[in-house]
Amino acid sequence: MADASTRSLAALRQSLALAGLARELAPVEHVAFGAPSLDEPLGGGIARAALHEVYASGAADLPAATGFAAALALRAAGSRPLLWVRQDFLDAEAGRLHPPGLAELGLDPSQILLVRVRDGEGALRAGAEAARCAALGATLIEPWGAPRQFDLTASRRLALAAEASGVLTLLLRVAAQPEPSAASTRWQVRALPSRAREAQAPGDPAFGLRLLRHRGGLGEREWRVEWNRDERCFRDRIGDEGGNRDAAPLSRPLVSLSGERAPAPAGLRRAG
């Protein structure tokens, strides 16, 4: 009996080892940013079947972090649905999602499945379920603060769900500090002033990005990029060293958020 159990355990270990080796050898599909300065050092972009974290540098940078995460999710989703899990408390602190603002970013509000949850635990539970759904193009999870339920084990569940389904999963951290997790990459985002176009028209949304963590071993570094709504891609921000001599920079919100407790916005499909 003992010999049979030992052989069974050895066979199980061998099977798990072979499965892990197969995952390591399988080609990794990437979601490219579209900006060469980002994509080249990242090996083509970020892994699609993985968990990634996005942090705001400060409270004033929350719209920038939201805009960056939404734009990246749009890049991953293509024409497929994007499921956005959002904690209710964010409505009071940062305002509801505003469809015209999302449209300005290039997102079709009807493409978004909005799931509103009461607390951080609900956000993580709904996010894990969404990450398992291969029919989605991307999952964006937005809890408030640092839910006690979110630990290394919880992040590992999200990462495994994304790996199994192939769905890019983004965790947008609001009012939280980086902590140990299973995320493939971790980004810190700050807002940059957009550069004016002709006739002083507002330019493209601009982001200051800092890569805080990369499981592939890439060290911490920074980029400055702009988001092109029409082409739905990021572009390198050229000429920041000497400033834009042609026109003064203009401030531009990246995602329009309302601080009022208005009814649920039209255009977003409620999924919960």
C-alpha positions in Angstrom: 0.0 0.0 0.0 2.8 2.4 0.9 4.7 1.6 -2.3 1.5 2.3 -4.4 1.0 5.6 -2.6 4.6 6.6 -3.2 4.4 5.7 -6.9 1.1 7.7 -7.2 2.6 10.7 -5.5 5.7 10.5 -7.7 3.5 10.3 -10.8 1.5 13.3 -9.7 4.7 15.3 -9.1 6.0 14.4 -12.5 2.7 15.3 -14.2 2.7 18.7 -12.5 6.3 19.3 -13.4 5.6 18.5 -17.1 2.6 20.7 -17.1 4.6 23.6 -15.7 7.4 23.0 -18.2 4.8 23.0 -21.0 3.5 26.4 -19.8 7.1 27.8 -19.7 7.8 26.6 -23.2 4.6 27.8 -24.7 4.8 31.0 -26.7 3.7 34.0 -24.8 1.2 36.3 -26.5 1.7 40.0 -25.8 -0.4 43.1 -25.8 1.7 45.7 -27.4 1.5 49.4 -26.4 2.3 50.6 -29.9 5.2 52.8 -28.6 8.6 51.3 -29.6 10.4 52.7 -26.5 8.0 50.6 -24.4 7.5 47.5 -26.5 11.1 46.8 -27.4 12.5 46.4 -23.8 9.3 44.6 -22.8 9.8 42.0 -25.5 6.8 43.0 -27.5 4.5 44.4 -24.7 2.9 42.8 -21.6 1.7 39.3 -21.4 -1.9 38.9 -22.3 -2.7 35.9 -20.2 -1.5 37.5 -16.9 -2.4 39.9 -14.1 -1.0 43.4 -14.2 -1.2 46.2 -11.6 -1.7 49.9 -12.1 -1.1 52.5 -9.3 -1.7 56.2 -9.3 1.3 58.3 -8.1 -1.1 60.4 -6.0 -4.7 61.4 -5.6 -4.4 63.9 -8.4 -3.2 61.2 -10.7 -6.2 58.9 -10.3 -7.8 60.1 -13.6 -4.5 59.4 -15.3 -4.1 55.9 -13.9 -7.8 55.2 -14.8 -7.2 56.5 -18.3 -4.0 54.4 -18.8 -5.7 51.2 -17.5 -8.8 51.8 -19.6 -6.6 52.4 -22.7 -4.5 49.4 -22.1 -7.7 47.3 -21.6 -9.0 48.6 -24.9 -5.8 47.6 -26.6 -6.2 44.0 -25.3 -10.0 43.8 -25.8 -10.2 44.8 -29.5 -13.8 44.3 -30.4 -14.6 42.0 -27.5 -16.4 43.1 -24.3 -14.4 44.7 -21.5 -15.7 43.8 -18.0 -15.0 46.6 -15.5 -15.5 45.7 -11.8 -15.8 48.8 -9.6 -16.4 49.2 -5.9 -19.4 51.5 -5.1 -17.3 53.6 -2.7 -15.4 55.0 -5.7 -18.5 56.8 -6.8 -18.5 59.0 -3.7 -14.7 59.5 -3.7 -13.9 59.9 -7.4 -17.3 60.1 -9.3 -19.0 57.7 -11.6 -17.7 56.6 -14.9 -18.7 59.1 -17.5 -19.6 57.7 -21.0 -18.6 60.8 -23.0 -15.2 60.9 -21.2 -14.7 57.2 -22.1 -15.7 57.9 -25.7 -13.1 60.7 -25.8 -10.5 58.1 -24.9 -11.7 55.9 -27.8 -13.8 53.5 -25.8 -17.3 52.6 -26.9 -19.3 52.7 -23.7 -21.6 49.9 -25.0 -18.5 47.7 -25.1 -18.1 47.9 -21.3 -19.9 45.5 -18.9 -19.9 47.4 -15.6 -20.1 45.4 -12.4 -20.7 47.4 -9.3 -19.8 45.8 -6.0 -20.3 46.8 -2.3 -16.8 46.1 -1.0 -13.3 45.0 -1.8 -14.0 41.4 -1.2 -16.9 41.5 -3.8 -14.5 43.2 -6.2 -12.0 40.5 -5.9 -14.6 37.7 -6.2 -16.3 39.2 -9.2 -12.9 40.0 -10.8 -11.7 36.4 -10.4 -14.9 35.1 -12.0 -14.5 37.5 -14.9 -10.8 36.6 -15.4 -11.9 33.0 -16.0 -14.2 34.0 -18.8 -12.4 33.5 -22.1 -15.1 35.3 -24.0 -14.0 38.6 -22.6 -11.4 40.8 -24.2 -10.1 42.2 -20.9 -11.0 42.5 -17.2 -10.4 45.7 -15.2 -10.8 45.4 -11.4 -11.0 48.6 -9.3 -11.3 48.2 -5.6 -10.9 51.0 -3.1 -7.9 51.1 -0.8 -6.2 47.9 0.4 -8.9 45.2 1.1 -7.7 42.8 3.8 -8.8 40.0 1.5 -6.3 41.0 -1.1 -3.1 39.2 -0.3 -0.5 37.2 -2.2 -2.9 34.2 -2.3 -5.7 36.3 -3.8 -3.5 37.8 -6.4 -2.2 34.3 -7.3 -5.8 33.2 -7.9 -6.3 36.1 -10.3 -3.1 35.4 -12.1 -3.9 31.7 -12.5 -7.4 32.6 -13.8 -6.0 35.0 -16.4 -3.4 32.4 -17.4 -6.0 29.7 -17.9 -8.4 31.9 -19.9 -6.0 34.1 -21.8 -7.8 37.2 -20.7 -5.7 40.3 -19.8 -6.5 41.2 -16.2 -5.7 44.6 -14.8 -5.9 45.6 -11.1 -6.3 49.3 -10.8 -5.2 50.2 -7.2 -6.8 53.3 -5.8 -5.6 54.8 -2.4 -3.2 51.8 -1.9 0.5 51.2 -1.7 2.4 48.4 -3.6 2.6 45.2 -1.7 3.6 41.6 -2.6 1.5 40.1 -5.3 1.6 37.6 -8.3 1.3 40.4 -10.8 3.4 40.1 -14.0 4.0 43.8 -14.1 3.3 46.8 -11.8 3.0 50.3 -13.2 2.8 53.7 -11.5 1.1 56.4 -13.5 1.1 60.2 -13.2 -0.6 62.8 -15.3 1.3 64.9 -17.8 0.0 68.1 -19.5 -1.1 67.5 -23.1 0.5 69.5 -25.8 -1.7 71.8 -27.8 -2.6 71.3 -31.4 -3.4 74.0 -33.9 -5.6 76.8 -32.7 -4.8 75.8 -29.1 -7.0 72.6 -29.3 -6.3 70.1 -26.5 -3.7 67.5 -27.5 -3.6 63.8 -26.8 -3.7 62.5 -23.2 -0.2 62.2 -21.8 1.2 59.8 -19.2 4.3 59.5 -17.1 4.9 55.8 -16.6 7.2 54.0 -14.1 7.6 50.3 -14.3 7.9 49.2 -10.7 8.0 45.5 -11.2 8.6 43.0 -14.1 8.6 39.3 -13.5 10.9 38.9 -16.6 13.7 40.7 -14.7 13.5 44.1 -16.4 14.6 46.8 -14.0 12.7 49.9 -12.9 12.5 52.6 -15.5 10.3 55.4 -16.8 8.7 56.5 -20.0 6.6 59.4 -21.2 3.9 58.5 -23.7 0.8 59.9 -25.3 -2.5 58.1 -26.2 -3.7 58.4 -29.7 -7.5 57.9 -29.6 -8.0 57.5 -33.4 -5.3 54.8 -33.8 -6.0 53.3 -30.3 -2.3 53.1 -29.4 0.3 54.7 -27.3 3.0 56.8 -28.9 6.4 57.9 -27.6 6.3 61.5 -26.4 9.1 63.2 -28.3 10.8 66.4 -27.4 10.0 66.7 -23.7 13.7 67.5 -22.9 13.5 70.9 -24.3 9.8 71.4 -24.0 7.3 72.1 -26.8 8.5 75.4 -28.4 5.5 75.6 -30.7 2.8 75.9 -28.1 2.3 76.0 -24.4 1.1 72.7 -22.8 -2.6 72.5 -22.0 -4.1 70.6 -19.2 -6.6 67.9 -20.2 -8.5 65.4 -18.2 -7.9 61.8 -19.3 -11.2 60.4 -18.1 -14.1 62.6 -17.3 -15.4 61.8 -13.8 -18.3 63.4 -12.0 -18.3 63.9 -8.3 -22.0 64.0 -8.1 -24.1 61.0 -7.1 -26.0 60.9 -10.3 -28.0 57.9 -11.6 -26.1 55.2 -13.4 -24.8 56.7 -16.7 -26.4 55.7 -19.9 -24.4 53.8 -22.4 -22.7 51.4 -19.9 -24.2 48.0 -19.6 -24.8 46.9 -16.0 -23.7 43.3 -15.3 -24.3 43.4 -11.6 
